[in-house]
Amino acid sequence: MIKLDAASVMLQWAAGGLLFLWVTTRRRQVSLGYGWLMRATYVLFAIAALGFGRRFGPDSIVRDLSALAVALAGSVALVQSYRYRSAGVVHQRELVEARTARVAAMTGIDRDAKKKDASGPEFDPRLDLIAPAVGLVGVVAAAVEAGGPTWLAVSRMVIGALFLGAISDAMMLGHWYLVQPGLDRAPLSELVRWSGIMWLPEVALLLVPTGMVSVLSGEIDDGWAGMLGWFWAACVVTTIGLIYVTVAALRGREYSAVMAATGLLYLAILTSFGIDLVARALLA
């Protein structure tokens, strides 16, 4: 029905996270450092997926080659972003220049912002699409090899990758506001919305027979007198509750609202992984 193995989970996480990195970088608002951090992190995840796959299995040449390709594509995007660092990011640059001019108009103190070479080429965020594209190939291959109805296995694995990627990136981006405090909230709000959107198919697909309904009804024994099944249900309810409260927190005008949202996303990551990993362990 489904398999739980470290290689597939790490590849899912890397592919989904890199896709939602593009969702953020395409806006040209978040500074380059955020992209460097996220690419480096998910490249390491892809390398871990390759290592786990080769060392512990189950064997899947397509999945392992995909993990290698993700690591290479993510590294190329990282190097390219660093090469074009002198140009910065267009909307961040415009914001800094506008605020510098406003301060100078109000105080008479003209402090030049750190200059960026606006005439030079910027990093093309479309490069961030290559790694998740090749990563999802490996995710699909791992799902097909897991057995069971192919459409269900593939859907669960792909949606799981998107769900975990969206919620993970949202939490990481929330922290980036400490580095870039003037950043507009729209990029974070977008990732939180995507997390809520992906929650629905994630849960629905895990309920499709044979799924978590069989665990909750007792048809499948979880080995803990039904406790793990109800723990999964608690994670489902808690996750969407946390996402809803995070959306509400981001409506606050104070800067502390972003930090509150980030703390809520910490908890949401734990419950989100509970939804995906507990179900996969019970249905394996």
C-alpha positions in Angstrom: 0.0 0.0 0.0 2.8 2.4 0.9 6.4 2.3 2.1 8.2 4.3 4.8 11.9 4.6 4.0 14.3 7.4 4.8 15.5 7.8 1.2 12.1 8.5 -0.2 11.1 10.8 2.7 14.3 12.9 2.3 13.8 13.1 -1.5 10.2 14.1 -1.0 11.2 16.8 1.4 13.9 18.1 -0.8 11.8 18.2 -4.0 8.8 19.8 -2.3 11.0 22.3 -0.4 12.8 23.4 -3.6 9.6 23.8 -5.5 8.2 26.2 -2.8 11.6 28.0 -2.7 10.8 29.0 -6.3 7.3 30.1 -5.2 9.2 32.6 -3.0 12.2 33.5 -5.2 10.0 34.3 -8.2 8.6 37.3 -6.3 12.1 39.0 -6.3 11.4 40.3 -2.8 13.4 38.1 -0.4 17.1 38.6 -0.3 19.6 36.3 -1.9 20.7 34.8 1.4 17.4 33.1 2.0 17.8 31.2 -1.3 21.4 30.3 -0.4 20.3 28.9 2.9 17.4 26.9 1.4 19.3 25.5 -1.6 22.2 24.4 0.6 19.8 22.7 3.1 17.8 20.8 0.4 21.0 19.8 -1.5 22.1 18.1 1.7 18.7 16.4 2.0 19.1 15.1 -1.5 22.6 13.8 -0.7 21.2 12.1 2.4 18.4 10.6 0.3 21.0 9.1 -2.1 23.1 7.9 0.8 20.2 6.3 2.6 19.0 4.7 -0.6 22.3 3.1 -1.4 23.1 2.0 2.1 19.7 0.9 3.5 17.4 0.5 0.4 14.9 -0.4 -0.8 16.8 -0.4 -4.1 15.5 2.1 -6.6 17.9 3.3 -9.3 15.5 6.0 -10.6 15.0 7.4 -7.1 18.7 7.4 -6.4 19.6 9.0 -9.7 16.9 11.6 -9.1 18.4 12.4 -5.7 21.8 12.9 -7.3 20.2 15.1 -10.0 18.5 17.2 -7.4 21.8 17.7 -5.5 23.5 18.8 -8.8 20.7 21.1 -10.0 20.4 22.7 -6.6 24.1 23.3 -6.4 24.2 24.8 -9.9 21.3 27.2 -8.9 23.2 28.1 -5.7 26.4 28.9 -7.5 24.6 31.0 -10.1 22.8 32.9 -7.4 26.1 33.6 -5.7 27.7 34.7 -9.0 25.0 37.3 -9.6 24.9 38.6 -5.9 26.2 42.0 -6.9 22.8 42.8 -8.6 20.8 41.9 -5.5 17.1 41.4 -5.8 15.1 44.0 -7.7 12.2 44.7 -5.3 14.4 44.4 -2.2 16.7 47.0 -3.8 13.8 49.3 -4.6 12.5 49.1 -1.0 15.9 49.9 0.5 16.4 52.8 -1.8 12.9 54.2 -1.1 13.3 54.0 2.7 16.8 55.6 2.5 15.3 58.5 0.6 12.4 58.8 3.1 14.8 58.9 6.0 16.9 61.5 4.3 13.8 63.7 3.6 12.6 63.5 7.2 16.0 64.0 9.0 18.2 65.6 6.4 20.7 62.8 7.0 21.6 61.1 3.8 23.1 57.7 4.4 23.8 55.8 1.2 22.4 52.3 1.1 24.8 49.6 0.1 24.9 50.0 -3.7 23.9 47.1 -6.0 24.8 46.9 -9.6 21.3 47.4 -11.1 22.7 47.2 -14.6 24.1 43.7 -14.2 22.0 40.5 -14.6 20.1 39.1 -11.7 19.8 35.5 -10.7 17.0 33.9 -12.8 14.6 32.2 -10.3 13.5 29.8 -13.0 16.7 27.8 -12.3 15.0 26.8 -9.0 12.5 24.8 -11.0 15.0 22.3 -12.3 15.8 20.5 -9.1 12.2 19.9 -7.9 11.2 18.8 -11.4 13.9 16.0 -11.5 13.2 15.3 -7.8 9.5 14.6 -8.4 10.5 12.0 -11.1 12.3 10.1 -8.3 9.3 10.6 -6.0 7.0 9.1 -8.6 9.4 6.2 -9.2 9.5 5.4 -5.5 5.7 5.5 -5.3 5.3 3.1 -8.3 7.8 0.6 -6.8 6.0 0.7 -3.4 3.1 -1.3 -4.8 -0.7 -1.0 -4.4 -2.9 1.0 -6.7 -0.4 3.1 -8.7 -2.6 6.3 -8.9 -3.0 6.3 -5.1 0.6 5.6 -4.3 1.8 8.3 -6.7 -0.8 10.8 -5.5 0.1 10.2 -1.9 3.8 10.6 -2.4 3.6 13.7 -4.6 1.1 15.5 -2.5 3.1 14.5 0.6 6.2 16.1 -1.0 4.3 19.4 -1.7 2.7 19.4 1.8 5.9 18.9 3.7 7.8 21.3 1.4 5.2 24.1 1.8 5.1 24.0 5.6 8.8 23.6 6.0 9.6 26.6 3.8 7.0 28.7 5.6 8.7 28.1 8.9 12.1 28.9 7.5 10.9 32.0 5.8 9.3 33.2 9.0 12.8 33.1 10.6 14.2 35.1 7.7 12.2 38.2 8.8 14.8 38.5 11.6 17.4 39.0 8.9 15.3 41.1 6.6 12.8 42.8 9.0 11.4 45.2 6.3 10.2 42.3 4.2 6.6 42.4 3.1 4.4 39.6 4.6 3.0 38.5 1.3 5.7 35.8 0.6 5.1 34.2 4.0 1.3 34.5 3.7 1.5 32.7 0.4 3.4 29.8 1.8 1.0 29.5 4.7 -2.0 29.5 2.3 -0.3 26.8 0.2 0.2 24.7 3.4 -3.5 24.9 4.1 -4.4 24.1 0.5 -2.2 21.0 0.5 -3.5 19.8 3.8 -6.9 18.8 2.3 -5.6 16.4 -0.4 -2.9 15.1 1.9 -5.5 14.0 4.5 -8.1 12.9 1.9 -5.7 10.6 0.1 -4.5 9.0 3.3 -8.2 8.2 4.1 -8.8 6.5 0.7 -9.0 2.7 1.2 -6.9 1.0 2.1 -6.1 3.9 4.4 -6.3 5.5 7.8 -10.1 4.7 8.0 -9.1 1.0 8.3 -6.7 1.9 11.2 -9.3 4.0 13.0 -12.0 1.3 12.6 -9.6 -1.3 14.0 -9.4 -3.3 10.7 -5.7 -2.6 10.7 -4.0 -3.2 14.1 -1.6 -0.3 14.9 -0.1 -2.4 17.7 -1.1 0.2 20.4 -4.7 -0.6 20.9 -5.7 2.1 18.4 -3.7 4.9 20.1 -1.6 5.7 17.0 -4.6 6.0 14.8 -6.1 8.6 17.1 -2.8 10.3 17.4 -2.8 10.6 13.6 -6.4 12.1 13.8 -5.2 14.6 16.4 -2.3 15.6 14.2 -4.8 16.2 11.3 -7.1 18.5 13.4 -4.2 20.3 15.1 -2.3 21.0 11.9 -5.2 22.8 10.1 -6.0 24.6 13.4 -2.4 25.9 13.6 -2.5 27.0 10.0 -5.7 28.9 10.6 -4.3 30.6 13.7 -1.1 31.4 11.7 -3.1 33.1 9.0 -5.0 35.1 11.7 -1.7 36.1 13.4 -0.3 37.4 10.1 -3.2 39.9 10.0 -1.7 41.7 12.9 0.2 44.9 12.1 2.8 44.5 14.7 6.2 43.0 13.8 5.7 40.5 16.7 2.8 39.0 14.7 5.4 37.5 12.3 7.3 36.0 15.1 4.1 34.5 16.6 3.3 33.0 13.2 6.7 31.5 13.0 6.3 29.9 16.4 3.0 28.4 15.4 4.6 27.0 12.2 7.2 25.2 14.4 4.3 23.3 15.9 2.6 22.8 12.6 5.7 21.1 11.2 5.7 18.6 13.9 2.0 17.8 13.5 2.3 17.8 9.7 5.0 15.2 9.8 2.8 13.3 12.2 0.1 13.2 9.5 2.4 11.9 6.8 4.9 9.6 8.6 2.5 8.0 11.1 0.1 7.1 8.3 2.9 5.7 6.2 4.3 3.6 9.1 0.9 2.2 9.9 -0.1 1.4 6.3 3.4 0.0 5.3 
